[in-house]
Amino acid sequence: MRDMISIKDLSKADVEKIFRLTDKLKNKLTNDLKGKNIVLIFQKASTRTRVSFTVAINQMGGNAIVLNWNELQLGRGETIEDTARVLEGYGNALSDLEHPCQALADLYTIKQKKKKLKGLKIVFLGDGANNTFHSLIMLCQMFGMDIVVSCPLKYKPKMKGKYKIIEDPKKAVENASVLYTDAYVSMGEESQAKNRIKDLSKYQLNSRLVKLAKRDVIVMHPLPAHRGMEITDDVIDGKHSIVWGQAENRLHTEKAILYLLMK
């Protein structure tokens, strides 16, 4: 595996290899990246991606150099290609279209909890054009999951795939094994906040929707969460939530990704 910019760069066998490596590398200190300097460049604010990659690199014996876009000549117009050639590597952990690292951690978490993936029904609530949804939809398709996106039609995913769009969230969540939501307003969409919140408010992941899903349904959110907006306190902190384990698995799956890319 030379690059991982999109889930499309991965085969099912690649994903399974990442999961096996995740099991092997979890909670272990190694020297797999000893002597390697890995530059992480961030164009937007970041918590989980920045910290999880930095810790993963350190736990594997490497040195993480974290830089903001505007600290580099990129902020003055130098091309990414020129910067990359100088740094001899460019880390792409997410973009406006996809978030492959988050999606791999999510699918790994679902497999941990449910033991199987094929045939499981996952429902995405809210903005169907969300970057994490795009990546996770592709992964869920790869493993034969039943995918439903519950959103207004103008917020449907910006990609084709084997998923259903059900605008009524109550109908969408019936028989669901996994319920997934994310922020209604992402970075760069602040000017649209008022309209987006109004359009998506009925897709809030709350206890009423959870009760309509399977009794053992799991609730997921990639964070940061806007409590009381796309998800309620009682749900994100409730017995069905696996949000905190989901967040921790970013670290573990990213160690496997780094190993495959760097070794």
C-alpha positions in Angstrom: 0.0 0.0 0.0 1.7 3.2 -1.2 -0.9 5.8 -0.6 -4.2 6.1 1.2 -6.0 9.3 0.2 -9.4 7.6 -0.4 -11.2 4.4 0.7 -11.1 3.7 -3.1 -7.3 3.1 -2.7 -8.1 0.1 -0.5 -9.3 -3.4 -1.4 -11.3 -5.6 1.0 -8.1 -7.5 1.6 -6.2 -4.3 2.5 -8.9 -3.4 5.1 -8.8 -6.9 6.6 -5.0 -6.6 6.8 -5.3 -3.2 8.6 -7.7 -4.8 11.1 -5.4 -7.7 11.8 -2.5 -5.3 12.3 -4.6 -3.2 14.5 -5.2 -6.2 16.8 -1.5 -6.9 16.8 -0.2 -3.4 17.4 -2.9 -2.2 19.9 -1.4 -1.1 23.2 2.1 -2.0 22.2 5.3 0.1 21.9 7.4 -0.8 18.9 10.4 0.5 16.9 8.7 0.1 13.5 9.1 3.8 12.7 12.4 4.3 14.4 14.5 6.9 12.7 11.6 8.2 10.6 10.4 11.8 10.8 6.7 12.1 9.8 5.3 15.5 8.9 1.6 16.1 9.7 0.2 19.2 7.9 -3.2 20.5 9.0 -5.2 23.0 7.1 -8.1 23.1 9.6 -8.4 22.8 13.3 -8.0 19.2 14.6 -8.2 17.4 17.9 -8.6 13.6 17.4 -6.7 13.4 14.1 -3.8 15.5 15.3 -3.4 13.8 18.7 -4.1 10.2 17.6 -1.5 10.3 14.8 1.1 12.0 17.0 0.7 9.4 19.7 0.6 6.6 17.2 3.9 7.8 15.6 5.5 8.2 19.0 4.4 4.7 20.2 6.0 3.3 17.1 9.3 5.0 17.7 9.0 7.7 15.1 9.1 11.5 15.4 6.0 13.5 14.6 6.4 17.0 13.3 3.0 18.8 13.4 2.6 21.9 11.3 -0.2 24.2 10.5 -0.9 25.2 6.8 -0.2 28.9 7.4 3.1 28.2 9.1 4.5 26.9 5.8 5.0 28.4 2.4 1.8 26.7 1.4 0.1 29.7 3.1 1.9 32.0 0.7 1.0 30.1 -2.5 3.6 27.3 -2.8 2.0 24.2 -4.3 1.4 21.0 -2.3 3.5 19.1 -4.8 6.5 21.4 -4.3 6.1 21.3 -0.5 5.8 17.5 -0.6 9.0 17.1 -2.6 10.8 19.2 -0.1 9.4 17.3 2.9 9.6 13.9 1.1 6.1 13.1 2.4 2.7 14.6 2.9 0.2 13.2 5.4 -3.5 13.3 4.2 -5.7 12.2 7.0 -8.9 13.8 5.9 -10.4 16.1 3.3 -13.7 17.8 2.6 -14.9 14.8 0.6 -13.6 11.9 2.6 -12.2 10.9 6.0 -10.7 7.4 5.5 -8.9 7.2 8.8 -12.0 7.9 10.8 -14.0 5.4 8.7 -11.5 2.6 9.2 -11.6 3.2 13.0 -15.4 3.2 12.8 -15.7 -0.1 10.9 -13.1 -1.7 13.2 -15.2 -0.6 16.2 -18.4 -2.0 14.7 -16.7 -5.3 14.0 -15.4 -5.4 17.6 -18.8 -4.9 19.0 -20.9 -6.9 16.6 -18.4 -9.6 15.6 -19.7 -9.6 12.1 -20.3 -7.0 9.4 -22.2 -8.6 6.6 -26.0 -8.0 6.7 -25.8 -5.5 9.6 -28.0 -2.4 9.0 -26.3 0.9 9.6 -28.2 4.2 9.5 -26.6 7.6 8.9 -28.7 10.5 10.2 -28.3 14.1 9.2 -26.0 15.5 6.5 -25.6 12.7 4.0 -22.9 14.5 2.2 -20.6 14.4 5.3 -17.0 13.4 4.5 -17.0 10.6 7.1 -20.3 9.2 5.8 -18.8 9.1 2.3 -15.8 7.0 3.4 -17.7 4.8 5.7 -20.4 4.1 3.1 -17.8 2.8 0.8 -16.4 0.5 3.5 -19.8 -0.8 4.6 -20.6 -1.6 0.9 -17.3 -3.5 0.7 -18.3 -5.8 3.6 -21.9 -6.3 2.6 -23.7 -4.1 5.1 -27.2 -2.8 4.6 -26.8 1.0 4.4 -29.5 3.6 4.9 -29.0 7.4 4.8 -31.7 9.4 6.5 -31.6 13.0 5.3 -33.4 15.6 3.1 -32.7 14.9 -0.6 -30.7 18.0 -1.0 -28.2 16.7 1.6 -27.8 13.3 0.0 -24.3 11.8 -0.4 -22.1 13.2 -3.2 -21.3 9.7 -4.5 -23.1 6.7 -6.0 -23.4 3.5 -4.1 -25.5 0.7 -2.8 -27.4 2.6 -0.1 -31.0 3.7 0.4 -32.2 7.2 1.2 -35.1 7.3 3.6 -36.2 10.9 4.5 -38.3 9.9 7.5 -35.9 9.1 10.3 -38.4 7.0 12.2 -38.8 4.6 9.3 -35.1 4.7 8.6 -34.0 3.4 12.0 -36.3 0.4 12.1 -34.3 -2.8 12.7 -31.0 -0.9 12.7 -27.9 -2.4 14.4 -25.9 0.8 14.1 -27.0 4.5 14.4 -24.5 7.1 13.3 -24.6 10.8 13.3 -22.2 13.8 12.9 -22.2 17.6 13.2 -24.7 19.4 11.1 -22.3 22.3 10.4 -18.7 21.3 9.5 -15.7 23.6 9.3 -16.1 26.0 6.4 -19.9 25.8 6.5 -20.4 28.4 9.2 -22.2 30.8 6.9 -24.8 28.1 6.2 -25.3 27.2 9.9 -28.8 28.7 10.4 -30.3 26.9 7.3 -28.5 23.6 7.9 -29.6 23.4 11.6 -33.2 24.2 10.5 -33.1 21.6 7.7 -31.6 18.8 9.7 -33.1 19.3 13.2 -35.6 16.5 12.8 -32.8 14.0 12.3 -31.5 14.5 15.8 -30.3 11.2 17.3 -32.4 11.0 20.5 -33.8 8.3 22.8 -37.1 8.1 20.8 -35.2 7.0 17.7 -32.9 4.7 19.6 -36.0 2.9 20.9 -37.2 2.2 17.4 -34.0 0.4 16.4 -32.8 -3.0 17.6 -32.6 -3.6 21.3 -28.8 -4.0 21.1 -28.2 -1.1 18.7 -25.0 0.8 19.0 -24.7 4.6 18.7 -21.7 6.2 17.0 -20.4 9.8 16.5 -16.9 10.7 15.2 -16.8 13.8 17.5 -16.7 16.7 18.2 -20.4 16.5 19.2 -22.8 19.4 19.5 -24.8 18.1 22.3 -28.5 18.9 22.1 -28.2 19.5 18.3 -27.4 16.3 16.3 -27.3 14.1 19.4 -28.8 14.4 22.9 -26.8 14.0 26.2 -28.7 10.9 27.3 -27.9 9.1 24.0 -24.2 10.0 23.7 -23.7 9.1 27.4 -26.1 6.2 27.4 -25.8 2.5 27.4 -25.9 2.2 23.6 -23.1 4.6 23.0 -19.7 3.4 21.9 -18.5 6.8 21.0 -15.5 6.8 23.4 -14.2 3.4 22.3 -14.7 4.6 18.7 -12.5 7.6 19.4 -9.8 5.5 21.1 -9.7 3.2 18.0 -8.5 6.1 15.9 -5.1 5.6 17.6 -5.0 1.8 17.1 -6.1 1.7 13.5 -3.7 4.6 12.5 -0.8 2.6 13.9 -1.7 -0.2 11.4 -2.1 2.4 8.6 1.3 3.9 9.4 3.0 0.5 9.5 1.7 -0.4 6.0 2.5 3.0 4.5 6.0 3.3 6.0 7.3 -0.3 6.2 
